[in-house]
Amino acid sequence: MLRDYLLLLRSAWLGGLWCCVYLVRPVLDSQGYFPHHGLSVMNWMVAIGLLMGCLILALGVWQRVFSWQSRASLLLLILILLSASYFGLQPWWKLQMMLLHALSLLGVLWFLSAPRRVL
């Protein structure tokens, strides 16, 4: 039952991130709303993803399914650290966009490393 909730959280995190990076950003950019208004959408999605990642990590540690040797667990830790470092790049929005593309790629690797498992 816990793994189903973790899969739901992972899907919401990665799906929201991909929607923001590859759907919302180009639409806002074509309308002239990016980066001034569009960055707030990206900031909210990264913050929500960071919270979801911390929740996945906390539930995994609490239920003792977190493993330091697992590639999926290590990718989760990297995703959480990169999401937290996203806010350190606040003045440089182009670097933030590069980090979001890296987060998207790592999210796909995380998804493919354990399709029916989160941790």
HELIX and SHEET records of a PDB file:
HELIX    1   1 LEU A    2  CYS A   19  1                                  18    
HELIX    2   2 CYS A   20  VAL A   24  3                                   5    
HELIX    3   3 ARG A   25  GLN A   31  1                                   7    
HELIX    4   4 GLY A   38  TRP A   62  1                                  25    
HELIX    5   5 ARG A   71  TYR A   86  1                                  16    
HELIX    6   6 PHE A   87  LEU A   89  5                                   3    
HELIX    7   7 TRP A   93  SER A  113  1                                  21    
END                                                                             
